């Protein structure tokens, strides 16, 4: 749809609404800025969307259409800012944070968002941007950094905190092999960040983290003796899979972790 003409008063209202470049416009925001009731604001946004000046992202959420655009079928200008507007409280984590911090060169097609919401659709596609949503408790919101995307503050897990999330759920890093590679990158290239691993693991209190981390350290980084001792001291009862997505029939007894054949680079202790 090509944007159509609107009245001078309507154009003035739209300009006021978009003056601060909000990544997403909602009826509540429009009501506050324009002095309308929420119902009236919702109708106004819907009218601007039909005219091609706003693009609907999902129910009750719109993004501006650039003035130079010949169509309202636009992609999101910055999906991270949209994630903050729609899924907050949230932070960018997993593979998306790993890409940001240079822990991996692998490219992923979706944005990994950690949120305390419980959405019905965990893999929404909004204006051509793919999101992968993962629900976490409020206690997981530690080890955050703030990055600015335009005028929007976006929370992102710092490098060490990103690794801990991946050790809780290896799929967040594309599987345990990729997680192991990213752990190596962190230890070798960002040693100050690596020192935070034990602290974040303790704050989350997930027993499987120590089992997976301890095994990977003993297998690939035996020089990390202090961190391995931290893992040993906090081993919980029971057993975990090194990667829950892979079949495993070899037990690394020292770490109480079941290991896939593909990850046995040496006999487990």
Protein Blocks (a to p, Z undefined) as FASTA:
>chain_A
ZZddddfklmmmmmmmmmnopabdcfklmmmmnopafklmmmmmmmmmmnopaccfbghi
acdddfklcbfbdcdfblmlmmmmmmpccddehjllmmmnopafbdcfbdcdddfbdcfb
lcbceehiacddddddfklmghiacddehjaccddddfklmmmmmmmmmmlnopaklmmm
mmmmmmmmmmmlmmmmmmmmmmnopaklmmmmmmmmmmmmmmlmmlmmmmmmmocedjdd
fblkbccfbdcfknopacdfklmmbccZZ
